[in-house]
Amino acid sequence: MRPSVWGRFAVVLGARGILAAVLGLVFWAVAPMVLGWHTTTVMTGSMEPSLHPGDVVVSKTVTTGELRKGQVLLFADPDHVGTLRLHRFDSLNSDGTLTTKGDANPSADSTHISRSAVTGVGYLRVPLIGTPVLWAADHRTGPLVALGSALVLVAGLAVLPAVADPSRATGASRRGPRHRQQDHRPWAVGALLVTSVCTVAALAVPAPAAAAAFAATATAPSTMATVAATPATALTCTSNTNGSVTIGWSYDGVAPERFTTVIDGVASSDTSAGAARSTTISSWDLFSFRTSSVTVRADVTSTWTTTSASSVRISTVRFLGLGRTSCA
């Protein structure tokens, strides 16, 4: 082959390799959700060198009896309400609670956690695929635009024939306008492929709301946060005909400002008034395949809160917006 032909061959194959690698990483970051596992984007460097910012960690749901020292645990951050933390199981305390520690932190976390607070155990690390989530969280538009442009370029090159067909070049002038339009079909396929890649990546990569926003060193909760508020009890789940579920509860304590639904350790943006005893949960995601644990948090004030000890489980299945949320 001529040097120009070899060059085209290498560029097209290289583009296809890059695209395959990206799609492979997205697949491994998303596919475990079908099994009800959790995918979490690492947002800071508290677990380096084991985990780096931008990595996606797939966490497997386990029973409390399966927890072992040295495992990387995903759990509700006891010091920052509404976020998750991904730290290593450092030691077991005499009262049955767990001490955790970030690999890069000089000391263990100051707040101990219960076994029931653990959402999952780190099972698989997918490197760097969550980096766009970091950029979006930091409002770094430049890198996001550059990445999108690079994906468009790579996808466009990937759909080109690796070796040009000589008959197309020599016969183009004799075949007329109808046949010349066929030369542009690879670019149409490329546009469709780019749209699909970007849509899947944007929807599939774990969002910042589900990310572990760890601090370099955990801080102790405020004095007000340690006051014993009364938790909600007797949680129930009812599947509705419209594809949503209704979560109910009982409450006998001091009237709170509001009740907040906590899904897999992350506080929902939807809240209910202090007099409410139920709330409705539904999902409008285009793609979602997961089973989640739901608790109810009583917010007496913004810092005086307590979460129910009991929980209910719900399953959400959505594909292209079609599906439902039901009680598991």
C-alpha positions in Angstrom: 0.0 0.0 0.0 1.0 3.6 -0.6 2.0 5.6 2.5 -1.2 7.6 2.3 -3.2 4.4 2.3 -1.3 3.0 5.3 -1.9 6.3 7.1 -5.7 6.2 6.5 -5.7 2.5 7.6 -3.9 3.3 10.9 -6.0 6.4 11.7 -9.4 4.6 11.1 -8.3 1.6 13.1 -7.0 3.8 15.9 -10.3 5.7 16.0 -12.2 2.4 16.2 -10.0 1.2 19.0 -10.5 4.4 21.1 -14.3 4.3 20.5 -14.4 0.6 21.5 -12.4 1.4 24.7 -14.7 4.2 25.7 -17.8 2.2 25.1 -16.3 -0.7 27.0 -15.6 1.5 30.1 -19.2 2.9 29.9 -20.5 -0.6 29.7 -18.7 -1.8 32.8 -19.8 1.3 34.7 -23.4 0.8 33.8 -24.1 -2.9 33.3 -23.9 -3.8 37.1 -26.9 -1.6 37.7 -29.0 -4.3 36.1 -28.1 -6.5 39.1 -29.1 -3.8 41.6 -25.5 -2.8 42.4 -24.4 0.8 42.8 -22.1 2.9 40.7 -20.4 5.9 42.3 -18.0 8.5 40.9 -15.0 9.3 43.0 -14.9 13.0 43.5 -11.8 13.6 45.6 -8.4 12.0 46.3 -9.0 10.7 49.9 -8.6 7.1 48.6 -5.5 7.5 46.5 -3.6 5.6 45.3 -6.2 2.9 45.3 -8.9 5.2 43.8 -8.4 8.4 41.8 -10.8 11.3 41.2 -12.9 10.5 38.1 -12.9 6.7 38.7 -16.2 4.9 38.9 -16.5 2.3 41.6 -19.1 -0.4 41.3 -20.3 -1.5 44.8 -22.0 -4.8 45.4 -24.7 -5.1 48.0 -23.8 -7.4 50.8 -25.3 -8.5 54.2 -23.9 -7.0 57.4 -22.3 -10.4 58.2 -20.2 -10.3 55.0 -18.3 -7.1 56.0 -14.6 -7.6 56.6 -11.7 -5.4 57.6 -9.9 -4.0 54.6 -13.0 -3.8 52.4 -13.8 -0.5 50.7 -17.3 0.5 51.9 -19.9 2.7 50.4 -22.0 4.3 53.1 -24.1 7.4 54.0 -21.7 10.1 55.1 -22.3 10.6 58.8 -20.8 14.1 58.8 -22.4 15.5 55.6 -26.1 14.8 55.3 -27.2 13.8 51.8 -23.9 12.5 50.5 -22.1 9.2 50.3 -18.6 8.3 51.4 -16.3 5.6 50.0 -13.7 4.7 52.6 -11.9 1.5 53.8 -13.1 -0.6 56.8 -10.3 0.1 59.2 -11.4 -1.5 62.5 -14.3 -2.9 64.5 -15.1 -1.2 67.7 -16.2 -2.8 71.0 -19.8 -1.4 70.6 -20.2 -3.0 67.2 -19.7 0.1 65.1 -17.1 0.4 62.3 -14.2 2.8 62.0 -13.4 3.8 58.4 -10.4 5.6 56.9 -9.4 7.1 53.6 -6.2 5.5 52.3 -4.7 9.0 51.7 -5.9 10.4 55.0 -3.4 10.5 57.9 -6.0 9.5 60.5 -9.2 7.5 60.7 -12.6 9.1 60.3 -13.7 10.6 63.5 -17.3 9.5 63.3 -18.0 5.7 63.5 -20.8 4.1 61.5 -23.1 1.2 62.1 -23.1 -1.9 59.9 -26.6 -1.0 58.7 -25.3 2.3 57.3 -23.2 0.4 54.7 -24.8 0.5 51.2 -22.3 -1.7 49.5 -18.7 -3.0 49.2 -16.4 -1.8 46.4 -16.2 -4.6 43.8 -15.0 -3.1 40.5 -13.0 0.0 39.6 -13.6 1.6 36.2 -10.8 4.1 35.6 -11.4 7.7 34.6 -14.8 7.3 32.9 -16.4 9.6 35.5 -14.0 12.5 34.8 -16.7 14.5 32.9 -18.8 14.4 36.1 -15.9 16.1 37.9 -15.7 18.7 35.2 -19.4 19.3 35.3 -19.4 19.7 39.1 -16.6 22.3 38.8 -18.3 24.1 35.9 -15.3 23.4 33.6 -17.0 24.0 30.3 -13.8 24.0 28.2 -12.7 20.4 28.9 -16.3 19.2 28.4 -16.6 20.9 25.0 -13.1 19.6 24.0 -14.1 16.1 25.0 -17.4 16.3 23.0 -15.6 17.6 20.0 -13.0 14.8 20.3 -15.8 12.1 20.5 -17.4 13.6 17.3 -14.1 13.5 15.5 -13.2 9.9 16.6 -16.7 8.6 15.8 -16.5 10.2 12.4 -13.2 8.6 11.6 -14.3 5.3 13.1 -17.1 4.8 10.5 -14.9 5.5 7.5 -13.8 2.5 5.5 -10.3 1.5 6.6 -9.3 1.1 2.9 -10.8 3.4 0.3 -12.7 1.7 -2.6 -10.9 2.7 -5.8 -14.1 2.1 -7.9 -15.9 4.8 -6.0 -13.4 7.4 -6.8 -13.1 6.4 -10.5 -16.8 5.9 -11.1 -18.2 8.8 -9.1 -18.3 11.1 -12.2 -20.3 8.5 -14.2 -22.9 7.6 -11.6 -24.6 10.9 -11.2 -25.9 12.9 -8.2 -27.9 10.0 -6.7 -24.8 7.8 -6.4 -22.6 10.6 -5.2 -24.9 11.2 -2.2 -24.0 7.7 -1.0 -20.5 8.8 -0.3 -21.8 10.9 2.6 -23.6 8.0 4.3 -20.6 7.1 6.6 -20.9 10.6 8.0 -24.6 10.2 8.7 -23.9 6.9 10.4 -21.1 8.7 12.4 -23.5 11.4 13.5 -26.0 8.8 14.7 -23.2 6.9 16.5 -21.9 10.1 18.2 -25.4 10.9 19.4 -25.8 7.4 20.8 -22.5 7.5 22.5 -23.0 10.9 24.1 -26.6 10.0 25.2 -25.5 6.8 26.8 -22.5 8.3 28.5 -24.5 11.3 29.8 -27.2 9.1 31.2 -25.1 6.2 32.4 -22.2 7.8 34.2 -23.1 8.3 37.8 -24.2 11.8 38.6 -22.6 14.0 41.2 -25.6 13.5 43.5 -24.6 9.9 43.8 -20.9 10.6 44.1 -18.6 10.3 47.1 -17.7 13.8 48.0 -15.2 13.0 50.7 -13.3 15.5 52.8 -9.5 15.2 53.3 -10.2 14.7 57.0 -13.7 14.0 58.5 -15.0 16.6 60.9 -17.0 15.9 64.0 -20.7 16.8 63.9 -22.0 19.9 65.6 -23.5 19.7 69.1 -27.0 20.3 67.8 -26.7 17.4 65.4 -26.1 15.0 68.4 -29.4 15.8 70.0 -31.7 12.7 70.0 -34.6 13.4 67.7 -37.4 10.9 67.3 -37.1 8.8 64.1 -40.0 7.8 61.9 -41.2 4.2 62.3 -43.3 1.5 60.7 -42.3 2.3 57.1 -44.5 0.8 54.4 -44.4 0.7 50.6 -47.4 0.6 48.2 -47.1 0.2 44.4 -49.3 2.5 42.5 -51.0 1.9 39.1 -49.2 4.9 37.5 -45.7 3.4 38.0 -44.9 5.1 41.2 -44.8 4.0 44.9 -46.1 5.5 48.0 -43.9 5.4 51.1 -45.8 5.7 54.4 -44.5 6.0 58.0 -45.6 6.7 61.6 -44.2 9.5 63.7 -44.7 10.3 67.4 -42.0 12.8 68.2 -41.6 16.6 68.1 -43.2 18.0 64.9 -40.3 18.4 62.4 -40.0 21.1 59.8 -40.1 18.5 57.1 -39.6 14.8 56.2 -36.9 13.9 53.7 -36.8 10.7 51.7 -33.3 9.2 51.7 -32.6 6.8 48.8 -29.5 4.6 49.1 -28.1 7.0 51.6 -28.6 10.1 49.4 -31.2 12.7 50.4 -33.9 13.3 47.8 -34.7 16.8 46.7 -38.4 16.1 47.3 -39.5 16.8 50.9 -42.8 16.5 52.7 -44.3 18.8 55.3 -43.9 18.0 59.0 -47.5 16.9 59.2 -47.2 14.4 56.3 -47.1 10.7 56.8 -46.5 9.5 53.3 -44.8 10.6 50.1 -44.8 9.4 46.4 -41.6 8.3 44.6 -41.3 7.9 40.9 -38.5 8.0 38.3 -38.4 9.8 35.0 -34.9 8.7 34.0 -34.5 7.5 30.4 -32.4 4.5 31.6 -32.5 3.1 35.1 -32.2 -0.5 36.3 -31.7 -0.7 40.1 -33.0 -1.7 43.5 -32.8 0.9 46.2 -33.2 1.1 49.9 -35.4 3.9 51.2 -35.5 5.5 54.6 -37.2 8.6 55.9 -35.3 11.4 57.7 -37.1 13.7 60.2 -35.6 17.2 59.9 -36.6 18.9 63.1 -34.3 21.8 62.0 -31.6 21.9 59.3 -29.0 20.4 61.7 -31.2 18.5 64.1 -32.2 15.4 62.1 -32.7 11.6 62.6 -33.2 8.8 60.1 -35.5 5.9 60.5 -33.9 2.6 61.6 -36.3 0.6 59.4 -36.3 0.8 55.6 -38.2 -0.4 52.5 -36.8 -1.5 49.2 -38.0 -0.3 45.7 -37.1 -1.4 42.2 -36.9 1.0 39.2 -36.8 -0.3 35.6 -36.7 2.4 32.9 -35.7 2.1 29.2 -36.1 5.1 27.0 -38.4 6.6 29.6 -40.7 3.5 29.7 -41.1 1.4 32.8 -42.1 1.8 36.4 -41.0 2.0 40.1 -42.4 -0.7 42.3 -42.0 -2.1 45.8 -39.3 -4.8 45.9 
